[in-house]
């Protein structure tokens, strides 16, 4: 079976800067894979490339069988990206946002309602405008959109950020449940103790490159650059 994510010597440019400078990566179906590394290492760019939002300028890259070099937009309906920005409309309520984005992604309003209940957003918060939410409540709302759409590949950038302990535990359970339902998860985190508990293996990203190495947590890949 082909990997869900396959990169070979992949290069991504931000302007003229190589944010990814030759990435090799395989992520197999049903895995939870952690991306770890310092700020500016390329983790966010790698996740955005997998979502078809950053062009792969050189090398090979595919996600769910879609060639990211030739047609990156084709992968977008198949994946769900939780980035630093939530993508929510401030003037719409929590419920209106989640229902809008759920329908835009081809899922049903029942999926939206179930996701809101899972994220604890089905009570008084449902009618609150997003502009009035705390950072943690915004994060939960964005997670509800992703959950409702049921993507085949979850791409999460610091998913525990801005959440309390209960919210962080919920994120971990959502990742495990997604994999049990047939999805694959690739996520970046600085909270290594927590992240390595839920991840099957980790990939260390530094200087926009990756390289296989020894065990960290379950299994690991690490990198050094000259």
N, C-alpha and C positions, 0 to 999 in steps of 0.2 A: 504494500500500500504506500502511495506517495505521501510524503510529509504534508501536513496542513500548511506549514510555513517552510519555505526553502529559499535561502539566500546563498549565492556563491560569488565572492569577490564583489559584492554590491557596494556601489558608491552613490551617495546622495549629496548634492551640493545645496548649500544655503547661500545664495549669491554665488561667489566664487570659492567659498569655504567648504571643504569636504567634511560635512558633519558626520557622514559615514564614509570610512576610508578603506573599504574592502571587507565587508562583513560576510562571514560564513556562518550559517545558522540553519538547523533543522528543528522543527517542533512537530511532534507526531500527534495524531488524533488522540484525544482524551488525556493529554498531559496538562499539568499546571506548571508553567515554567516562569521562574523569577529572573528578571533582569536587574543586576546590581552593579553599582559603580558610582564614581563621584559625579557631582553636578557638572554638566557640560560634556559628559562622556559620549553622548549620542543615544541614550536610552529613549528619550522622547521622540527623537527623529526616527528611530527604528520602529517604534509603535505607529507613528504617523505614516511611515512608508508602508507598513503592513495594511493600514487602512486606506491606502490609495490617495493620501493627502500630500505626500512628498514624493516627487518624481525620482525614480531610480535612474541615474544618468549613465552608469556603466555596470557591467557584470550581469548576473542573472538573479531574478527574484520572482517568486510566485507565492500566492496565498490561495488556498482552496482551489488550486488548479488554474487560477487566473494569472496570466502573465502581467506582472506589474510594470514591466518595461514598455510593453506595447499598449496596454489598456488599463491603467490603474483605476479608472472610475468604475470599471465593471465589478470590482471587489466590494465596493462600498455597501451594497444592500446585504451582503453576506456577513459583515463583521459589525461589531459594536465597540466604539471607542469612548472611554471615559477619560477625558483629558483634564488639564487644570481649569479650563473654561467649561462651564456646564452646558452652554448652548441653549439655555432657557430664556424665555421672554419675560423681562421684569414686570411688564404690565399685565400679564396673564396670571391667573391663579395656578396653584400647584396642579389641581385636577385638569385645568384647561391645557396646561403645558404637556402633561404626561399623555393625555388623550390625543392631543394634536400630533405629537411626535410618534406615538404608537401607531396611529392610523397612517401617517406619512411613511412609516416603515413597513406597512402592509400587515400589521397585526390587528387584533380586534379590540374593541372597547372592554370586553371581558378580560383580556390580557392586561390592559391598563389598570382596571380595577383590582385585579389580583395582585399586580405588582405594587400598587399603592398600599394595599393591606399588608403585604410582606415587609415593606419598608416603613410601616407605621405612619402612613400619610393619609389614611382614609378617614380620619376624624376631623377635628376642627381645622387642621392644617390644609385640608383639601381646598378650601375656599380662600386661603390667604394668598395675596399677590406675591410672586417670587421676590419682588423688590424688598419685601418686609421680612424675608427669611434670614436666619443665621447661616453662617458658612456651612455648618453641619447639615442643616435642613436642606440647603441647596444641593449638597452632595448626595443626600438621600434621594432627592427628587430626580437628579441625573441618573442615579443608579436604577431608579424605578423605570425610567425610560428604557435603559439598556435591558433590564430584566424582561420588560413587556415585549420587546422586539425579538427576544430569544435568538440572538445571532449565533452562528456556528463557531465563530471565533471571538472571544472576549479579549479586548485590548485595554488594559487598565494602567493608568499613569498615576502612581501614588494613591491608590484607591482608599487607603485608610486616613488620608489627610483630612483634617477639620472634624473628624468624628470622635465621639466619646467611646469609652470602652465597649459599651453595648453595640454601638454602630460598627466598630472595628470587628467585633466578633461576628456580626451579621454579614459583613463583607466576606469574611473567610467562609462562612457557611454558604453564601451565594456562589462563590467560586466552586466549592466542592459539589454543590447541587447542580450547577451548570454542567460540569464534567460528567456527573452521573446521568444527566439527561442527554448526553451525546456531544456536548460542545468541547472546545479546547480553550485554554486560558493562557495568555502571555501578559505578564504584568511587571511593572517597575516599582521598586520600593527601596527606601532607605531603612525601613524598620525590619532589619534582617532577622532578629530573633523570632518575631511573629511570622514574617514572610516565609522563612525556611521551614516553619512547622507545617504550612499548608502546601508549599511547593513540592513537586516531585523531584525537581533539580533546579539548579541556578546557572545563570550565564553571566559572567563578569564582563562588562563593557568598559573599555578605557580608550580614549583617543579615537573613538569611532570604529574600533575593530573588536573582534572576538577571537578566542583561541581556546581549544579544549584543554582542560587541566584536570586536577585531582578532585576529590570529594569535598563538597561544602554542603552541609545539611544532608540531603539524600544523595544527590549527584551534582556535579558542578562542571562549568566551563569557565575558564578565566583567561585574562589577556594581559600582556605587557607590550608596550610599544617602545621603540628606540627613541 
